Amino acid sequence: MRILVTGAAGSIGRVVTLGLCDRDHEVVGLDLVPEPEGFTGNWHTVDCADADAVDAVFDEERVDGVVHLAGHPGEAALPASLTSHVLTTAALLDACVAHRVSRFVYASSNHAVGRTTRASLADGVLSDDALPRPDTFYGVGKVAAEALMRLYVDRHGLDAVACRIGSFLDEPGSLRALSTWLSPDDCVRMVEAALTAPAPGFAVLYGISNNTRAWWDLEPGRRLGYQPLDDAEAYAGRVAAAESDEAEAAHVGGPFAGEEFYRPALDLR
Ligand SMILES: NC(=O)c1ccc[n+]([C@@H]2O[C@H](COP(=O)([O-])OP(=O)(O)OC[C@H]3O[C@@H](n4cnc5c(N)ncnc54)[C@H](O)[C@@H]3O)[C@@H](O)[C@H]2O)c1
């Protein structure tokens, strides 16, 4: 497939770009910043929130699908979060419709349901039908981006997969990450499955590895063909206990559910 990867210069974007190329896909890169050293395909230095600029990229490139990874991966004031996650998604979805690109894969986040308490989960497992329950304005942005994807699936018949990523890291470094870790190799497996699953319509999966301590449901991903192979348990011996472990275990979103993130929505400092 020929894939437009947004945020291709970022930490997940670089791994996904290399991984898709290794699997014989062709990647067109897009980011706010110029291409990383070694990138050999077509590149567009563009703001995804700029609908005209995004449309011009689609005019120039014929792609079969979009992997939308561009966005600020943390908390911000509400307007910045909405721009980073919702407006970028909107510009890309509009371009998909206008240019008949039918597959859209999005780096959503566990923080879309981050305020869900572990104690409230049936059988202790977080399922893909958990109601939106963001833990931050970042999470609100992810909820809204997922809602937009669903709207475009319903209106225009796109196939759109929201990958609620856990902790994308070279290796897990905390007790929480022993459950929520997504290895770089599994991340590529996840994205490729989301790109190639037959007719998913709108679907949500949890982007974690095959972790022994996982309590987020891997079945929605497996139904789409995502077969994670790595397990954070291999690193458990290197993870030291921390004072924050208990508080981080209370909610899906871990530390993002903590009071240090409470701030007014329009506090732009
Ligand atoms: N890293 C994680 O563990 C994690 C977990 C859950 C979700 N995610 C999501 O995955 C995506 C990628 O995260 P990451 O960790 O690679 O972040 P990153 O900051 O390393 O990379 C993001 C990239 O997007 C680019 N970018 C930001 N805004 C843009 C815009 N408006 N237009 C074009 N490019 C833009 C940045 O320049 C950067 O290269 C984000 O949407 C993030 O919310 C990440």
The ligand as an SDF file (V2000), in Angstrom:
LIG
                    3D

 44 48  0  0  0  0  0  0  0  0999 V2000
    3.9110    8.0120   22.7630 N   0  0  0  0  0  0  0  0  0  0  0  0
    2.8930    7.3810   23.3470 C   0  0  0  0  0  0  0  0  0  0  0  0
    3.0560    6.5310   24.2510 O   0  0  0  0  0  0  0  0  0  0  0  0
    1.4780    7.6580   22.8850 C   0  0  0  0  0  0  0  0  0  0  0  0
    0.4140    7.0790   23.5850 C   0  0  0  0  0  0  0  0  0  0  0  0
   -0.8930    7.3160   23.1460 C   0  0  0  0  0  0  0  0  0  0  0  0
   -1.1070    8.0840   22.0130 C   0  0  0  0  0  0  0  0  0  0  0  0
   -0.0440    8.6530   21.3670 N   0  0  0  0  0  0  0  0  0  0  0  0
   -0.3220    9.4980   20.2010 C   0  0  0  0  0  0  0  0  0  0  0  0
    0.5170    9.1220   19.1300 O   0  0  0  0  0  0  0  0  0  0  0  0
    0.8020   10.2540   18.3090 C   0  0  0  0  0  0  0  0  0  0  0  0
    2.3110   10.3730   18.1190 C   0  0  0  0  0  0  0  0  0  0  0  0
    2.9180   10.4670   19.3830 O   0  0  0  0  0  0  0  0  0  0  0  0
    4.5110   10.5240   19.5620 P   0  0  0  0  0  0  0  0  0  0  0  0
    4.7960    9.9700   20.9140 O   0  0  0  0  0  0  0  0  0  0  0  0
    5.1880    9.9510   18.3670 O   0  0  0  0  0  0  0  0  0  0  0  0
    4.7230   12.1020   19.6240 O   0  0  0  0  0  0  0  0  0  0  0  0
    5.9550   12.9640   19.0580 P   0  0  0  0  0  0  0  0  0  0  0  0
    5.8440   14.2990   19.6950 O   0  0  0  0  0  0  0  0  0  0  0  0
    7.2370   12.2180   19.2080 O   0  0  0  0  0  0  0  0  0  0  0  0
    5.6240   13.0670   17.5110 O   0  0  0  0  0  0  0  0  0  0  0  0
    4.5590   13.8210   17.0160 C   0  0  0  0  0  0  0  0  0  0  0  0
    4.9730   14.3810   15.6780 C   0  0  0  0  0  0  0  0  0  0  0  0
    3.8540   15.0760   15.1470 O   0  0  0  0  0  0  0  0  0  0  0  0
    4.3190   16.3040   14.5960 C   0  0  0  0  0  0  0  0  0  0  0  0
    3.1960   17.2350   14.6420 N   0  0  0  0  0  0  0  0  0  0  0  0
    2.5750   17.7530   15.7370 C   0  0  0  0  0  0  0  0  0  0  0  0
    1.5660   18.5480   15.3770 N   0  0  0  0  0  0  0  0  0  0  0  0
    1.5240   18.5480   14.0240 C   0  0  0  0  0  0  0  0  0  0  0  0
    0.7070   19.1750   13.0780 C   0  0  0  0  0  0  0  0  0  0  0  0
   -0.2920   20.0060   13.4520 N   0  0  0  0  0  0  0  0  0  0  0  0
    0.9500   18.9630   11.7790 N   0  0  0  0  0  0  0  0  0  0  0  0
    1.9680   18.1550   11.3940 C   0  0  0  0  0  0  0  0  0  0  0  0
    2.7830   17.5270   12.2500 N   0  0  0  0  0  0  0  0  0  0  0  0
    2.5710   17.7200   13.5460 C   0  0  0  0  0  0  0  0  0  0  0  0
    5.4890   16.7270   15.4640 C   0  0  0  0  0  0  0  0  0  0  0  0
    6.3470   17.6280   14.7670 O   0  0  0  0  0  0  0  0  0  0  0  0
    6.1320   15.3950   15.7690 C   0  0  0  0  0  0  0  0  0  0  0  0
    7.1270   15.0520   14.8170 O   0  0  0  0  0  0  0  0  0  0  0  0
    0.1720   11.4620   19.0130 C   0  0  0  0  0  0  0  0  0  0  0  0
   -1.0910   11.7260   18.4390 O   0  0  0  0  0  0  0  0  0  0  0  0
   -0.0210   10.9610   20.4450 C   0  0  0  0  0  0  0  0  0  0  0  0
   -1.0910   11.6400   21.0840 O   0  0  0  0  0  0  0  0  0  0  0  0
    1.2280    8.4650   21.7830 C   0  0  0  0  0  0  0  0  0  0  0  0
  1  2  1  0
  2  3  2  0
  2  4  1  0
  4  5  1  0
  4 44  2  0
  5  6  2  0
  6  7  1  0
  7  8  2  0
  8  9  1  0
  8 44  1  0
  9 10  1  0
  9 42  1  0
 10 11  1  0
 11 12  1  0
 11 40  1  0
 12 13  1  0
 13 14  1  0
 14 15  2  0
 14 16  1  0
 14 17  1  0
 17 18  1  0
 18 19  2  0
 18 20  1  0
 18 21  1  0
 21 22  1  0
 22 23  1  0
 23 24  1  0
 23 38  1  0
 24 25  1  0
 25 26  1  0
 25 36  1  0
 26 27  1  0
 26 35  1  0
 27 28  2  0
 28 29  1  0
 29 30  1  0
 29 35  2  0
 30 31  1  0
 30 32  2  0
 32 33  1  0
 33 34  2  0
 34 35  1  0
 36 37  1  0
 36 38  1  0
 38 39  1  0
 40 41  1  0
 40 42  1  0
 42 43  1  0
M  CHG  2   8   1  16  -1
M  END
$$$$
